[in-house]
Amino acid sequence: MTLLAPRTGTAVGDFPILPSPIDRLHPLARGLIGYWEGLPGSVGGSRLIDWTAPGPNGNHGTLTNMDPATDWVTGPDGGVLAYDGVNQHLVFNNPIPLRQSFSVVARVNIPDTDNHAILSVDAGVPLATLQTVLSGGQPSIDLRLRSTPNQQIRALASIGASLLNQWHDIAWVFNAVTKTGRVYLDGDLVGSSTNASFDPATMPANFFVLGARTNAGGTPNGNYFEDQMGRVLFYSRVLLPNEIKQHHTKPLALLTLRSRTPVGVTGAPPAFVSRPSHVIGGGIAA
């Protein structure tokens, strides 16, 4: 059983096939409310598609201060976005639920400089920022959550300098019951923090961005990401360690190919064709 089932169809402007290609019976589809990824073989488009609802009403990311003709590049799994670290980011149609348990999984080429926000909601009290930083001169993965009145959960994990400028799978997990945040690198737990006084009910509910930190109003204001970022998944639950390991050892891949010709809002819709893909939970990977 694969998470993304093979389908055929056509695109409409920037919006691809309907319905969603995600197999909702797959165990890793449980609680999945956002799956943003470029298509294998695709370079182009003014949006990063949310494959949980790929039609016009989906929670898609709009490229901001980015040029679809040059900022889409080929990554390990297909089309990925290259951010310049100056002002490029993605904004989305809808908020994500942070006042409960959640998990975020991202495939990222980790930069070798400081303060690169991957996902951010607000930047005051409260806030939620998932990023890579230099802490005491050491490259680190950072999960930073802050609730009112100024209670914080911060799971900060140092990683080796030899891992920088390479593709990695990072997972940030927040358990609202145990008030614990955890960070994982390539399927392994590397950092954890618990604060029994933390109140998730006061977490921000504003819109989020990828590739920048935001101010209290949700406007990007710094910590712009400078490197390449691939798929990002958001779950409204705690991913188990073995599930996080599966995201790394048996990576997900879309089962459709789009024409390499960039598709604009008024562009001609290319056809989709299915292909074999990596599988999760047994079987043979293509």
For each residue, the residues with C-beta under 8 A, 3 or more apart:
1: 23 25 26 279 280 281
2: 5 6 23 26 255 277 278 279 280
3: 22 23 26 28 29 252 280
4: 21 22 23 51 252 253 254 255 277
5: 2 21 22 23 255
6: 2 21 255 256 274 275 277
7: 17 21 255 256 272 274
8: 17 256 271 272 273 274
9: 16 17 18 256 272
10: 17 269 270 271 272
11: 14 15 16 17 258 263 269 270 272
12: 15 16 56 269
13: 263 264 265 266 267 269
14: 11 45 46 47 49 60 263 264 265
15: 11 12 47 49 54 55 56 58 60
16: 9 11 12 39 49 54 256 258 272
17: 7 8 9 10 11 21 54 256 272
18: 9 54 55
19: 54
20: 51 52 53 54
21: 4 5 6 7 17 51 54 254 255 256
22: 3 4 5 26 29 32 35 51 52
23: 1 2 3 4 5 26 29
24: 29
25: 1 29
26: 1 2 3 22 23 29 280 281
27: 30 243 281
28: 3 32 243 246 247 252 280 281
29: 3 22 23 24 25 26 32
30: 27 237
31: 103 235 236 237
32: 22 28 29 35 52 233 234 235
33: 52 96 97 234 235 236
34: 50 52 59 96 232 233 234
35: 22 32 50 51 52 231 232 233 234
36: 48 49 50 51 60 61 210 231 232 233
37: 48 49 51 77 78 230 231 232 252 254
38: 42 45 48 49 72 75 78 79 80 81 230 231
39: 16 42 49 78 79 254 256 257 258
40: 77 78 79 253 254 257 275
41: 78 79 257 258 260
42: 38 39 45 72 78 79 257 258 259 260
43: 72 73 74 79 260 262
44: 68 69 72 79 260 261 262 263 264
45: 14 38 42 48 49 68 72 262 263 264
46: 14 62 63 68 264 265
47: 14 15 60 61 62 63
48: 36 37 38 45 60 61 63 81 90 210
49: 14 15 16 36 37 38 39 45 54 58 60
50: 34 35 36 53 54 58 59 60 61
51: 4 20 21 22 35 36 37 54 254
52: 20 22 32 33 34 35 58 59
53: 20 50 57 58 59
54: 15 16 17 18 19 20 21 49 50 51 58
55: 15 18 58
56: 12 15
57: 53
58: 15 49 50 52 53 54 55 93
59: 34 50 52 53 92 93 94
60: 14 15 36 47 48 49 50 92 93
61: 36 47 48 50 90 91 92 210
62: 46 47 90 91 92
63: 46 47 48 66 68 71 81 88 90
64: 88 89 90 91 220
65: 86 87 88 89
66: 63 71 81 83 88
67: 70 71
68: 44 45 46 63 71 72 262 264
69: 44 72 262
70: 67
71: 63 66 67 68 81 82 83 84 88
72: 38 42 43 44 45 68 69 79 80 81 82 262
73: 43 79 80 81 82 228
74: 43 78 79 80
75: 38 78 79 80 107 109 167 228 230
76: 80 107 167 230
77: 37 40 80 107 230 231 251 253
78: 37 38 39 40 41 42 74 75 253 254
79: 38 39 40 41 42 43 44 72 73 74 75
80: 38 72 73 74 75 76 77 228 229 230
81: 38 48 63 66 71 72 73 90 211 228 229
82: 71 72 73 227 228
83: 66 71 88 89 211 224 225 226 227 228 229
84: 71 87 88 224 226
85: 88 111 113 116 224 225 226 227
86: 65 224 226
87: 65 84 212 220 224
88: 63 64 65 66 71 83 84 85 211 212 224 225
89: 64 65 83 209 210 211 212 220 224 225
90: 48 61 62 63 64 81 209 210 211
91: 61 62 64 207 209
92: 59 60 61 62 96 207 208 209 210
93: 58 59 60
94: 59 207
95: 121 205 206 207 208
96: 33 34 92 102 121 208 234
97: 33 100 102 205 236
98: 102 121 128 145 174 200 203 204 205
99: 176 200 201 202 203 205
100: 97 176 200 236
101: 174 175 176 177 236 237 238
102: 96 97 98 173 174 234 235 236 237 238
103: 31 171 172 173 174 234 235 237 238 239 244
104: 119 130 171 172 173 232 233 234 235
105: 169 170 171 231 232 233 235 239 244 247
106: 118 119 130 169 170 171 229 230 231 232 233
107: 75 76 77 167 168 169 170 229 230 231 232 251
108: 118 132 167 168 170 227 228 229 230
109: 75 165 166 167 168 227 228 229
110: 132 139 159 163 164 165 166 168 170 227
111: 85 116 132 164 165 225 226 227
112: 139 161 164 165
113: 85 116 134 226
114: 133 134
115: 131 133 134 213 222 223
116: 85 111 113 131 132 133 223 224 225 226 227
117: 120 129 130 131 211 212 213 223 224 225
118: 106 108 130 131 132 170 210 211 225 229 232
119: 104 106 128 129 130 208 209 210 232
120: 117 123 127 128 129 130 131 208 209 212 213 214 220 223
121: 95 96 98 127 128 129 204 206 207 208 214 218
122: 126 127 128 204 206 214 215 216 218
123: 120 127 129 213 214 215 216 221
124: 127 215 216
125: 146 147 148 149 150
126: 122 145 146 147 148 202 203 204
127: 120 121 122 123 124 144 145 146 204
128: 98 119 120 121 122 144 145 146 203 204 208
129: 117 119 120 121 123 142 144 213 223
130: 104 106 117 118 119 120 142 143 144 172
131: 115 116 117 118 120 142 144 213 223
132: 108 110 111 116 118 139 140 141 142
133: 114 115 116 139 140 142 156
134: 113 114 115 137 138 139 140
135: 138 140 142 156 158
136:
137: 134
138: 134 135 158 159
139: 110 112 132 133 134 158 159 160 161 163 164
140: 132 133 134 135 156 157 158 159
141: 132 156 157 159 170 183 185 190 191
142: 129 130 131 132 133 135 154 155 156 157 183
143: 130 153 154 155 156 172 174 181 182 183 191 193
144: 127 128 129 130 131 152 153 154 156
145: 98 126 127 128 152 153 154 174 181 198 203
146: 125 126 127 128 150 151 152 153
147: 125 126 150 151 152 198 199 200 201 202 203
148: 125 126 151 199 202
149: 125
150: 125 146 147
151: 146 147 148 195 197 198 199
152: 144 145 146 147 195 198
153: 143 144 145 146 174 179 180 181 193 194 195 198
154: 142 143 144 145 181 193
155: 142 143 172 181 182 183 191 192 193
156: 133 135 140 141 142 143 144 183 191 193
157: 140 141 142 183 185 190 191
158: 135 138 139 140
159: 110 138 139 140 141 163 164 185 190
160: 139 163
161: 112 139 164
162:
163: 110 139 159 160 166 168 185
164: 110 111 112 139 159 161
165: 109 110 111 112 227
166: 109 110 163
167: 75 76 107 108 109 228 230
168: 107 108 109 110 163 185 186
169: 105 106 107 184 185 186 187 247 248 251
170: 105 106 107 108 110 118 141 183 184 185
171: 103 104 105 106 182 183 184 239 244 247
172: 103 104 130 143 155 181 182 183 184
173: 102 103 104 181 182 183 184 238 239 244
174: 98 101 102 103 143 145 153 180 181 182 200 238
175: 101 178 179 180 181 182 238
176: 99 100 101 179 200
177: 101
178: 175 194
179: 153 175 176 194 195 196 197 198 200
180: 153 174 175 192 193 194
181: 143 145 153 154 155 172 173 174 175 192 193 194
182: 143 155 171 172 173 174 175 189 191 192 193
183: 141 142 143 155 156 157 170 171 172 173 189 190 191 192
184: 169 170 171 172 173 187 188 189 190 241 244
185: 141 157 159 163 168 169 170 188 190
186: 168 169 248
187: 169 184 244 245 246 247 248 249
188: 184 185 245
189: 182 183 184 192 241
190: 141 157 159 183 184 185
191: 141 143 155 156 157 182 183
192: 155 180 181 182 183 189
193: 143 153 154 155 156 180 181 182
194: 153 178 179 180 181
195: 151 152 153 179 198
196: 179
197: 151 179
198: 145 147 151 152 153 179 195
199: 147 148 151 202
200: 98 99 100 147 174 176 179 203
201: 99 147
202: 99 126 147 148 199
203: 98 99 126 128 145 147 200
204: 98 121 122 126 127 128
205: 95 97 98 99
206: 95 121 122 214 217 218
207: 91 92 94 95 121 218
208: 92 95 96 119 120 121 128 214 218
209: 89 90 91 92 119 120 212 214 218 220
210: 36 48 61 89 90 92 118 119 225 229 232
211: 81 83 88 89 90 117 118 224 225 229
212: 87 88 89 117 120 209 220 221 222 223 224 225
213: 115 117 120 123 129 131 220 221 222 223
214: 120 121 122 123 206 208 209 217 218 219 220 221
215: 122 123 124 218 219 220 221
216: 122 123 124
217: 206 214
218: 121 122 206 207 208 209 214 215
219: 214 215
220: 64 87 89 120 209 212 213 214 215 224
221: 123 212 213 214 215
222: 115 212 213
223: 115 116 117 120 129 131 212 213
224: 83 84 85 86 87 88 89 116 117 211 212 220
225: 83 85 88 89 111 116 117 118 210 211 212 229
226: 83 84 85 86 111 113 116
227: 82 83 85 108 109 110 111 116 165
228: 73 75 80 81 82 83 108 109 167
229: 80 81 83 106 107 108 109 118 210 211 225 232
230: 37 38 75 76 77 80 106 107 108 167
231: 35 36 37 38 77 105 106 107 252
232: 34 35 36 37 104 105 106 107 118 119 210 229
233: 32 34 35 36 104 105 106 247 252
234: 32 33 34 35 96 102 103 104
235: 31 32 33 102 103 104 105 238 239
236: 31 33 97 100 101 102
237: 30 31 101 102 103
238: 101 102 103 173 174 175 235
239: 103 105 171 173 235 243 244 247
240: 243 244
241: 184 189 244 245
242: 245 246
243: 27 28 239 240 246 247
244: 103 105 171 173 184 187 239 240 241 247 248
245: 187 188 241 242 248 249
246: 28 187 242 243 249 250 280 281
247: 28 105 169 171 187 233 239 243 244 250 251 252
248: 169 186 187 244 245 251
249: 187 245 246
250: 246 247 278 279 280 281 285
251: 77 107 169 247 248 278
252: 3 4 28 37 231 233 247 278 280
253: 4 40 77 78 277 278
254: 4 21 37 39 40 51 78 277
255: 2 4 5 6 7 21 274 275 276 277
256: 6 7 8 9 16 17 21 39 272 273 274 275
257: 39 40 41 42 272 273 274 275
258: 11 16 39 41 42 263 270 272
259: 42 263 270 271
260: 41 42 43 44
261: 44 267 270
262: 43 44 45 68 69 72 267
263: 11 13 14 44 45 258 259 267 268 269 270
264: 13 14 44 45 46 68 267
265: 13 14 46
266: 13
267: 13 261 262 263 264
268: 263
269: 10 11 12 13 263
270: 10 11 258 259 261 263
271: 8 10 259
272: 7 8 9 10 11 16 17 256 257 258
273: 8 256 257
274: 6 7 8 255 256 257
275: 6 40 255 256 257 286
276: 255 286
277: 2 4 6 253 254 255 285 286
278: 2 250 251 252 253 285 286
279: 1 2 250 282 283 284 285
280: 1 2 3 26 28 246 250 252
281: 1 26 27 28 246 250
282: 279
283: 279
284: 279
285: 250 277 278 279
286: 275 276 277 278
